[in-house]
Amino acid sequence: MVIGSLGMFVALVAASQVGRGVVVGEVVDAAGRPVAGAEVALAAGTLRDGSVPVLAAGTTDGSGRFHLRRPPGARAGGQPVDTAGAVWIRKDGFGLGVSDLLREDRDDRVHRVTLEPAAARRVTVVDEKGAGIPGVRIAPRIVVAEGTNYLGVAVPDAWLDRLAAEADAGGVAEVRSLGRLMDVRGYRATIPGRGAHTLMIPFAASRGDARRTAGPPVRLASRIADDAGRPIAGASVEVWVRTGVPQDDGRSTYFLMPERLPAGRGPSSSGPDGTVEIPDGPLRGSSCRLVARAEGFEAAVSGWVALSGEKVDVPVPGLRRLRTVEGRVVDRGGAPVVGASVFTQGRSVRATTDAVGRFRLEGVPPAPTFLFASKEGFRFRGRMLEGPGAHATIELARADEPPARIMRTLPDPIPLDESRGLARRVLDPALKEAIAKGDDASKLWLLRVLRWLDPPAILEQVERIKVARGTTADYLKGEAALGIAPADQDEAASVAETIADRAYRAGTLVDLADAAPSSDRARKLALLDRAAEQARAAEPGSNKYFQMGEVAEHWLELGEREKARAMLAEGFALVRELPPLKRTDAGSFLGHMAWLDPKAAVELMRGVGPDRWHERILANIAIRAAHEHPAEAEEVLNAFREPTWRVNAVPRICRRMAGKDPDRARRIAASQPVSSERAYAWTFLALGLRASDPAASREALDRAVAEIDAVAPGDPRESWSGNAAASILPLVEELAPDVVEEVFWHAVALQPADEDPREDLGGNGGEGRSDLPLLLSRYDRAVAATLLAPVDEYLRGIPNRADGDNATPAMILAVGAIDPRRAVEVVEGLPKARSRSINDSTNWARQTLSDQLAMPPDRRWMRIWRFHAGCGIAMFEDVYRDL
């Protein structure tokens, strides 16, 4: 029995554990034979100081197995260290091995690492004139392998020297520490007389020989002063560097995590007049930023500056002096609340109220900032400190009293008509260029915005423009049909019938069935019947099988079980006849199949496709099996290895399982490894219990709020816990409006207020700093604007910044959610697009904002929730549309 065998596998893995807090695994060669005596290290991820420390080390035994104990409460450089970094393996004669714990970190996980034979790679380092630089020591620094995420992981510092090779007189080093299938994103190059630098490698050369140019070091200069311009002597100065390689479209891409230039390369503190000069800075052609720190001041981080010439001045913002804030915590009647905890964002500064409710906080960041107060028996509360005042009163409501305010979704900041007018203004310049000379992707992404503005115009353009692929026209016709549906459902169905590809036609008809009023069951069934005909007649392929599953699932939702069973049986027969290598086309269908027969769905997956494909399909099987087959769903869930899919699947599993097997759902929710993930699961469980058991639903929601309250400050595993609290707000609003304010302030409190020098607002850092304000703007735009202030300042300076500093989608969406008119100004002020490609950051910004401004509010928030909430994938469609 397949499900039973999966359960047995999980049990065997768990039995091999020697206890919690231990990382275990086995190392084999390419033929599957155990590798004894290999060096093994558990390393942290890149820390705030730029280092990558080894936390535990050992060797494999005669059977190739290893056991590494995680150090409890690991810290480095005064910062807590996430022990879920990566496991590294090395042995002479073999290439480097790695298993990324950030992707697969479970106590019952046995990490199987395969070492390939070492293969020599020639890395050539030349100067700006093309002459080889002799004596350079080259070691892999950022690598990507089967066991890592796609962005790569950093080799621990202690291993760099032993993995290094030295360049000959021609600047060529033969690196023999890598297997042929490992991708290198960057090499650490220690250049005589110039120090250590990371050289980024183009994707095309990531598995072979590479040639990189290392310019001379650039002299850096700056002046450190306070925000009034007065010089600050003795401020410490850090240099952070990033390098990039050109992409095909002329843009540059940079490391996810910039690196700190090692200290000792010149003065690292400011002189009496605040000036600082670093003679041996980063290499010419890279970009750098400075971080200035001084006692009694908030750290200041410069923008990224492109380095050219011999000397570059790097402007550092004025340092703002920290302050002392005093105040009181009182109850609704004005009586002091004794023993309350008062703290700032991230709990970096905290105090406890005395016998008269007073507190004193030293080292509070300058205004605007936030203060929070909590005590058992009272509702959690926060407030914003906007002015220079040094006194604050925080009023707490008791747990059995109503909150200070009932927070609900705000009305839009501007009328929809005005919003759509702004959307056309933003869209039209890019759309005109795309229609004239753009590729299929740019035409598709920009024309689809017209679904909300002028659906018939999409059809007109489809007839006029040239597209390379017929599916582009089919997709756009589907968008037009969905745009027409609210006004004329018959016309929308007629448009859908003009779609050439039968699978695309079926998908549009299913979407139109979704869009039909819930009271019009006859129309829904008629559309689904027609979709079934088209799906059956479609050419074999992934979309055909997916649409067959979609039709069956919609029939099940409408109570048409026999029709659904027949469709699934028909699809199952088709998939079963596919060669194993082609069954990856049917992954989504196997998820649909789990509604009725999860064991059969798992059976068809056996031995098919890569591990990551398996994880995704197992997630879909467990989710869909949860309602009618809860035990089987749990067994499939326990076979997951990758945390990403578990995080996305568990909330949906708990919601679907709650009605039939609430005890099992509770056990699954409670078993999640960190507080934020348990909060997701308990909230969804509460949603699943709402109709059948309101009291149990409220109890589950209370558990979710308690988990948010229990997040450990500074725990690296909880770095997104603020997003977690914000993500569940729409569900909390639906389940218990009186709790929204508490969860809202928890979300704000969990967002660290300090600057992280690794943060790159032009890349993923900008997404992270924008997601929380974006989600919170649904309830309080003033608070959201305060949280977004660093991003807004960054956006104002984009035209003057280094290459690679772009406006990311989350930034644009966050500004647009708070102040749509301001967002239009931002987008219109971006540099001119360098190409007509939709991948150009300016074109993408125009598409993102115009789409947001054009959508009706409910669709807009659904889109935001899906892509920017921590559990957005879990909430999309089947949960959100229920709200």
Helices and strands as residue ranges (DSSP letters): H 2-15, E 22-29, E 39-43, E 54-59, E 65-69, E 75-76, E 79-80, E 86-90, E 97-100, E 110-115, E 121-126, E 137-144, E 153-154, H 157-163, E 165-166, E 172-175, E 183-191, E 195-200, G 203-205, E 210-213, E 219-223, E 236-242, E 244-246, E 252-254, E 259-260, E 275-278, E 287-293, E 300-301, E 305-306, E 311-313, E 323-330, E 341-343, G 345-347, E 350-352, E 358-364, E 369-374, E 381-385, E 391-395, H 416-437, H 440-447, H 450-453, H 455-464, H 470-484, H 489-496, H 502-515, H 521-537, H 542-557, H 561-576, G 580-586, H 587-593, H 598-605, H 611-625, H 630-637, H 643-658, H 662-670, H 675-689, H 694-709, G 716-718, H 721-727, H 729-735, G 737-739, H 740-749, H 764-776, H 781-796, G 798-800, H 809-818, H 820-828, H 841-854, H 857-868, H 872-875, G 880-882
